[in-house]
Amino acid sequence: MKLAALCDKDTAIGLRLAGIKETYVSEKNSIDLWNKIQLKEDIGVLFITERIAEDLGRELSDFRLRNMIPIIIEIPDKLGRRKDHMDYVSHLIKKAVGVEVGKDK
């Protein structure tokens, strides 16, 4: 299984430097690129920027409900974390284990 990313150009450069070789850069229409990625069966973990995840909206939510793989991890882009962002990974851990994971404020 591969690591892949659906992100903007600047984030893709950083992820490539971190070792993620399969990056999909969304310039305008994220839906078309998302539809291509859904067909790939060799992706185990997909990093996706929060802004693109917001653009995909219901498409991404429906995919998460129907599929266990790839694991989709939303990451901030070059502009930083969105204030209204919901961390799905922490939510899944809390749901599975019953304990909230995160740093204390």
C-alpha beads as a LAMMPS data file, in Angstrom:
LAMMPS data file: protein, C-alpha beads

105 atoms
104 bonds

1 atom types
1 bond types

-500.0 500.0 xlo xhi
-500.0 500.0 ylo yhi
-500.0 500.0 zlo zhi

Masses

1 110.0

Atoms # bond

1 1 1 0.000 0.000 0.000
2 1 1 1.203 3.469 -0.899
3 1 1 1.090 6.837 0.788
4 1 1 -0.441 9.525 -1.415
5 1 1 -1.554 13.127 -1.117
6 1 1 -4.189 15.352 -2.685
7 1 1 -3.050 18.893 -2.067
8 1 1 -1.973 22.242 -3.442
9 1 1 1.347 22.778 -5.211
10 1 1 3.287 24.118 -2.209
11 1 1 2.112 21.379 0.143
12 1 1 2.982 18.769 -2.499
13 1 1 6.591 19.992 -2.564
14 1 1 6.865 19.581 1.207
15 1 1 5.297 16.132 1.159
16 1 1 7.608 14.979 -1.633
17 1 1 10.570 16.108 0.467
18 1 1 9.100 14.060 3.327
19 1 1 9.060 10.962 1.103
20 1 1 5.530 10.828 -0.275
21 1 1 6.124 10.159 -3.942
22 1 1 2.550 10.008 -5.166
23 1 1 1.110 13.518 -4.969
24 1 1 -1.895 14.852 -6.838
25 1 1 -1.953 18.615 -7.191
26 1 1 -5.369 20.233 -7.325
27 1 1 -5.321 23.560 -9.122
28 1 1 -9.001 24.226 -9.891
29 1 1 -11.365 21.268 -10.006
30 1 1 -10.736 18.905 -7.100
31 1 1 -13.710 16.675 -7.990
32 1 1 -12.180 15.342 -11.222
33 1 1 -8.907 14.513 -9.502
34 1 1 -10.750 12.979 -6.543
35 1 1 -12.692 10.704 -8.899
36 1 1 -9.410 9.425 -10.389
37 1 1 -7.909 8.785 -6.959
38 1 1 -10.974 6.805 -5.826
39 1 1 -10.337 4.263 -8.582
40 1 1 -6.812 3.485 -7.362
41 1 1 -6.644 0.374 -5.199
42 1 1 -2.988 0.628 -4.131
43 1 1 -3.310 3.691 -1.861
44 1 1 -3.369 2.883 1.858
45 1 1 -3.169 6.375 3.340
46 1 1 -4.289 9.566 1.610
47 1 1 -3.260 12.942 2.986
48 1 1 -5.631 15.678 1.886
49 1 1 -5.513 19.374 2.703
50 1 1 -8.387 20.751 4.756
51 1 1 -9.395 23.233 2.053
52 1 1 -9.651 20.534 -0.612
53 1 1 -11.564 18.306 1.824
54 1 1 -13.990 21.177 2.351
55 1 1 -14.374 21.599 -1.419
56 1 1 -15.157 17.889 -1.813
57 1 1 -17.710 18.075 0.994
58 1 1 -20.350 15.385 0.685
59 1 1 -18.311 13.359 -1.836
60 1 1 -15.572 12.835 0.760
61 1 1 -18.024 12.134 3.598
62 1 1 -19.828 9.487 1.564
63 1 1 -16.522 7.876 0.575
64 1 1 -15.444 7.681 4.223
65 1 1 -18.695 5.950 5.157
66 1 1 -18.405 3.351 2.380
67 1 1 -14.657 2.600 2.503
68 1 1 -12.144 1.700 5.183
69 1 1 -9.139 2.104 2.888
70 1 1 -7.523 4.422 2.112
71 1 1 -7.330 6.058 5.489
72 1 1 -7.896 9.752 4.818
73 1 1 -5.941 12.190 6.955
74 1 1 -6.724 15.878 6.638
75 1 1 -3.738 18.176 7.012
76 1 1 -3.407 21.966 7.036
77 1 1 -2.047 23.674 3.938
78 1 1 0.428 26.565 3.749
79 1 1 -2.173 28.936 5.219
80 1 1 -2.443 26.902 8.429
81 1 1 -5.152 24.966 10.229
82 1 1 -8.730 26.046 9.700
83 1 1 -10.596 27.159 12.823
84 1 1 -13.711 25.109 12.061
85 1 1 -11.732 21.952 11.234
86 1 1 -12.805 18.604 12.691
87 1 1 -9.935 16.168 13.254
88 1 1 -11.342 12.858 11.990
89 1 1 -8.368 10.775 13.155
90 1 1 -8.780 11.950 16.768
91 1 1 -12.526 11.394 16.436
92 1 1 -11.981 7.788 15.281
93 1 1 -9.540 7.111 18.133
94 1 1 -12.010 8.490 20.673
95 1 1 -14.785 6.396 19.141
96 1 1 -12.688 3.193 19.185
97 1 1 -10.884 3.610 22.508
98 1 1 -13.196 5.907 24.399
99 1 1 -10.477 8.392 25.280
100 1 1 -9.918 11.768 23.680
101 1 1 -6.449 12.158 22.196
102 1 1 -4.888 15.598 21.920
103 1 1 -2.689 18.048 23.660
104 1 1 -3.972 19.946 26.664
105 1 1 -4.578 23.645 26.257

Bonds

1 1 1 2
2 1 2 3
3 1 3 4
4 1 4 5
5 1 5 6
6 1 6 7
7 1 7 8
8 1 8 9
9 1 9 10
10 1 10 11
11 1 11 12
12 1 12 13
13 1 13 14
14 1 14 15
15 1 15 16
16 1 16 17
17 1 17 18
18 1 18 19
19 1 19 20
20 1 20 21
21 1 21 22
22 1 22 23
23 1 23 24
24 1 24 25
25 1 25 26
26 1 26 27
27 1 27 28
28 1 28 29
29 1 29 30
30 1 30 31
31 1 31 32
32 1 32 33
33 1 33 34
34 1 34 35
35 1 35 36
36 1 36 37
37 1 37 38
38 1 38 39
39 1 39 40
40 1 40 41
41 1 41 42
42 1 42 43
43 1 43 44
44 1 44 45
45 1 45 46
46 1 46 47
47 1 47 48
48 1 48 49
49 1 49 50
50 1 50 51
51 1 51 52
52 1 52 53
53 1 53 54
54 1 54 55
55 1 55 56
56 1 56 57
57 1 57 58
58 1 58 59
59 1 59 60
60 1 60 61
61 1 61 62
62 1 62 63
63 1 63 64
64 1 64 65
65 1 65 66
66 1 66 67
67 1 67 68
68 1 68 69
69 1 69 70
70 1 70 71
71 1 71 72
72 1 72 73
73 1 73 74
74 1 74 75
75 1 75 76
76 1 76 77
77 1 77 78
78 1 78 79
79 1 79 80
80 1 80 81
81 1 81 82
82 1 82 83
83 1 83 84
84 1 84 85
85 1 85 86
86 1 86 87
87 1 87 88
88 1 88 89
89 1 89 90
90 1 90 91
91 1 91 92
92 1 92 93
93 1 93 94
94 1 94 95
95 1 95 96
96 1 96 97
97 1 97 98
98 1 98 99
99 1 99 100
100 1 100 101
101 1 101 102
102 1 102 103
103 1 103 104
104 1 104 105
